[in-house]
Structures are given as C-alpha cells and as structure tokens.
Amino acid sequence: MLKGGAIQSFEHEKRYALTVNGKTIGHHKPDFTVINHDGSVEVHEVKGFMTEDWKLRKALFEVLYPEILYRVVGERDLL
C-alpha cells in the first residue's frame, strides 16, 4: 500500500494504552497503524482466530479511540 501510494505511512505494532478513569488497565497492539493521505488513521489487524482477550481489548480500543477506524482481516480473507 505504501509503495503503491495508497497510504502516507504505517507503523507496525504501535502500542495503545487502554486507560479508563485515569487508570491504565492494559495495552493493545494492533498489527498495523496506517496513516492515510488525508491524515485519518486506521488500525489493521490480521486474525487467524479471535480470542476472548482480543475481543475485549478491541472493544475497549474502539470506545477509547473512536476516531480510529479498526479493520480486521481474517485468515479466510487472505485466501
């Protein structure tokens, strides 16, 4: 995507704090954080299977970072 000019930049496994009421209860590291040319941010996660821990971290991330689009690509999507 970067070489093709579709995105401005990306970062691999950027760490996001999951902070609720001033307390950091954990972190979430999606596979890729993508910066688009318009400055918008997306995270891309490649999952073979979805654990309960990941589902909780994803839900917390989406509440705490509503401005960031969360995209999930499953193993079946890659075939």
JOKAKA-V734723 format. One record per run of one state. SS is the DSSP state (hx for helix, st for strand, lp for the rest). FROM is the first residue (numbers start at 1). TO is the last residue. If there is no record, write none. Layout:
# JOKAKA-V734723
ss=(SS,SS)
from=(FROM,FROM)
to=(TO,TO)
This chain:
# JOKAKA-V734723
ss=(lp,st,lp,st,lp,st,lp,st,lp,st,lp,hx,lp,st,hx,lp)
from=(1,9,13,16,21,23,29,32,36,41,48,52,65,69,75,79)
to=(8,12,15,20,22,28,31,35,40,47,51,64,68,74,78,79)
